[in-house]
Amino acid sequence: MKVIQSLREYWQKRTGEEETPLDGDSPAFIVSLLVHLAILVSLGLVPMLLPNNQVNLVFTAAPDEPEEVEITIPEEFYFNEQASDKVGANSVGGEAMALSLAPVLSEVSVVPNHSELVPTEVNNAQFEINNLVAVATGLNYNANLAVKGAAGEGTTGAEGAIDRLAHEILLSLEERKTLVVWLFDQTASVIPQRKAIHDRFQRIYEELGIVEAAGNGAFTKHENKPLLSSVIGFGSGMHLMTKKPTDSVAELKQAVTEIPNDDTGMENVFTAIREAAHRYAEYRYTTAERPIPERNVLIVAFTDEAGSDANMAEETIKLCRRLAMPVYIIGVPAPFGRREAKMKWVDPDPTYDQSEQWGIVDQGPESFLPERIKLGFSSSKADDEPIDSGFGPYALTRLCVETGGIYFAVHPNRNVTRTIGRGETAAYSSYLTHFFDPEVMRKYRPEYVSIGEYQKRVTQNKARQALINAAAGSLQLNPMDSPRLRFVKTEEAEFANALSAAQQPAAALEPKINQLYEVLKHGEADRDRETVLRWQAGFDLAIGRTLAVKVRTETYNAMLAAAKRGLKPKDKKNNTWTLKPSQEISVGSQYAKLGERAKMYLDRVVKDHPDTPWSMLAQRELDDPLGWEWQESFTDTSPPRVAQANGNGKAAPPRNDQKVMLPKPPTKRPPPKL
């Protein structure tokens, strides 16, 4: 209190006022505050002063080691996305074909890599399905979803395609009961393939049986035979080999064996698929009592041609889409930009001559209209060696794409690492010298759309229109084959006449080449607006090759015209003049400018579209020089000496014809209509 009194006196002395802040209840409040603070601080210090008797316990325990039990796994079947060296859908020496398997709205879809399956108990074994692949069957789509199937999958044999089809059947069974309709081409060229399929046919059902025995839900949740099959043969007509769908493997194998041959050469595959869809449409109908279809229906067709009834493609596509029936084709690769291909035929009956023969078959083209001009190379008579397009015939492939199925391009010689020789071509296969990386070709997929939509897309760009018109016009263009290059000069008049005669084929070809160039020239204005790789490569290759042939033809003509005005040999004894290809163009600056434009287009194809059919043909054109040069040499024109007869008058001793007589060769039959 004395402290408070002293403070009061000090305040009054300093301010001269009687009242101070310490008057009233203020002193009591201050004292109370100080006391309570002291108590709180004391209570907070108490725990720190007491001893700590807490004991920390640490427990350690080793985990129980699981007992090692050897699990016996039944023979499994699963689809592996990785390439196989022997069999399998992607067995192309480690290379797989371009695919677009999932229902997508874009033009290209990605198929995920296969993941390792973890074995489980035998009694609880389940067949694992990758969900991203499972939706690719094309069975669950509505009118608002454009389901796209696979444009092509390269295999080295039909057996590999069968393996992949087993996977597709399992995906279907996961959803509901399934009917598989097998259609087989009856032409003679497919006889060996039918035998291989027959042998593989049993394995697919054995593998499915193993999966069923393992308790897979695709089978256990369905009653009344979840998987049924039917076999149909087709050629000029259609033969139902199984009276009704069956689950008997023996009956199916017998049906395949008894398929009759059809020697008409007609392959009405679209008609057969359409009729099969009509026949089994009842399985896809729904009613108020049954809101979902009774079964999924998968149509699988085996053929080695593009089909004789492509005019039925549109109707077949609409029907299969309406009934939600995916179509799978085990077919052949289409030759690049060509309709026809040469097939190697060896008589299947060993009692006849086994020498190879060649027949013409329709296996292309890979696009609705030809998108490639037909011009010859100056170094060969033929237009070019047949090469793979990377895709199947257009109409059949589009049928698979539009219905959610897969087109399998089967060729036993498929190899992307080297050129295939004519003698290496397997029997009953088409002659194709080159195959291309499927991952690269994926970006060059043709326009799998309706005819009307295709024509609409063509008219959207002048470069596309020019390419289509030029490709159609070049079909009537006969290139200059094997021009005369060597001229022996004995007399001036005879020499001049020979030069004039050699000019005639070139002179006849020039206006046709110019007309083709004018058609393509109209498309140059829209070339830079083109964004689709396939159209870019097609137009650049077409105009580049046309310019190259134009320059090569016109400079050839110009060199002969200059020779008629006189050629002076460096060596007076030389009397022979030979035209040799040359990188230098010496007969006119206008030809040199056109040559540079040709190289610009061709170089762009090689640079922008590597490892494709377009770049291969462009490089081949670049390797062939555009200009010419004269080379002189000497030819002995004196008459040859007549050989003198033997003057001894003795005849040659007679041969023992009996000893040198060869056995009569076996009868040779011409190939049937393929």
Steps between C-alpha positions, in 0.01 A plus 500: 500500500792726567603458141160608379502801736837611371378478144199715584715771651732498203205536259349793693832682514561461128147583376357711782179294495339340804366185317742241373460175291563305820189629678189273536515119426813508289742401777294194590482387135875527455572301813256225400653473154850460635395234749321287238794521261730376770271203572478399129874513452550285811257235379674487162838434661378214721519218232852599412613461861342152556706185406408306175422132572363412148644180341530467120444147368613391148350185341663323203357203311607319183222447237381148439660356192236372257505134425621433147240300312551390142190593302413297194361727233297356212599587147404865466382697203544873489559757232847650496543841337873437457627373166576131457772352285297191402125528526254753626312792358807722508753242385689690233854441606438720798292757312125564540250653265344844553188470715216715619306268727305707749166673443623851437385818341849577372663325205773330704473319831768345718501140617676460839780250549423166657556480876632192674222286648541391862424127548231420757359187658385247242147488637472878493679564169353787301576615147620857532373745240651841446207740508646727235510207259169352610305796364650450158265222391247736348209316663383781728438808297203718428402728217689793651837325529715437195674175591809435294676167469850414390616607155743214475717265697794334332558132549724242336223242494132442557586299812618816676172671418311203648690550826389861516142406416493273805563809708219689327261210566586507869433873514160436348424218744578732788192694395251230401456173312662509155458354153803494268425468128800370303496573123759332274597594145446199270751597227795271432761749618373471858509118515838485684391779732175320582701195606718709730190665645337161549796387711497824698122490531508232767761681703290812538217298654741299712643825638153635565418170671800542731381846595149364558632217719691755707169652607512814289195720549449531127374143505363449852253787485339371180274202455393298199837472322660844519702453178351377174653498150387466141700432179417645156684465167482769233613556143259585221230375739463411866502158671378453858724224634336473843122468498478684830752657742687240702752471782649174367862545394489176301200622305668832428821336378307265275308795357825680411639185338193451283491853357481452118737677261371773273686537168298797373753748636215698662530601864174660611618564852275801569190312388596205724554725802172681439308171469665366816399816686140458380495130593611558859337839557246342738772470763537878500133598519360643822145504637321648799541168682864469389655850496849372417599277203508126555857466369789693360572400140857516362553450126842369393583467128807348332586625150804584286348762270325835519161350415312474171193680636643818650184677382323326790739644761286799599187292559698238695661764721165658586342165589789382719511836679125497559518149647824578689684206342876563483667356190850350507680432171806274467613632163802624306691829481404731217776596253584868524279701265415200284199274453674190367782288637679187380443186705740206503321175419636151558267212421380357835485151346857358514431267204501804272785732404611693809669786318380846597246689292367851541140619489340842523279570803311808621637600839480879500517789504518614859299817432157557349644670190858468368715760676819430308597572141619217278830590336793287400859543608747547218717221637231231476211398280255448784338784689674384816537197718184417698523617860277474803267791572494433874125438491244257362266546202289810556145363508579198719711705739232766526244227580714397798567858608137609486370195690765496773685193373856446378653446157795257515743548209656155464822452304759230582789709365429809710837647595568870545879464516582393144381458142313179414608331175260348251638152566445542875128563461307222671255293298145635480624846600528824308837636393584804714860618526478742792311528826500805726513573872140488628566767759597739222212400271249560780519872418415438132170322548261534202166678528266224622176689445196471279533569129319831534718611789816394316406708195414792726842488663670485161324818387616687810848548355617560142813293558286196586280555195805533277654180638181297448454635145865441412493145640196421286656662191832322535329161463482567126858628482749263340849608605795478263639151554868430439586799280776443246829624641769361264557621143769375261593748230587346163342757271365846581155437355458168674620652828254789473213262420581290806497810721165613355346156556614505864337841548153380403407322829627797701311746280178301544546488878573870553144638456360233733756583767428871458128436538561306820722777630236765428246302704736484798607861457148614592544342841817687593298799627349293783799280575617708797150483650504121508549358852434126451829313459362247253378771261821701542719204408274396213491840332870577541600161362262534205611844385866428576496182291304665220751785478789252507353292214421820308858626528650159426281451190543847357875512555529159332318643198711814506826303513397297193402818315838655578677183381330524161666838454837330533721331756878535493689207656808568710662200336448486124481119495197493734173436319258415784301741715327389822268707722579463868298646790662809646432733791584793275234644266681658206226561241306789650467713812121445509554128547751568778241712687233231465753245622565704814126518570472125457783443748341743746177301512673162511746611769208622709334159478820326614551748784143535630378141448792265571459122499179509298410381148498862385854571618628174348360588156619860529853387581494259208405789271777717646755225438414510129674806344284747309753597231698323229849507353660347190780249534696389193661166422611283209298217344648264239252506211695269264310181399561206736701206371307188402601193697669227291346152485690195621694364198559143612161393362420292803163536669476544871464171681137420584387562857344231712157662516377234738758598763440876480120474481339666803193363671172651391422801716176505700195659344479874547159646573430870452397679819125526556325833528643651814 
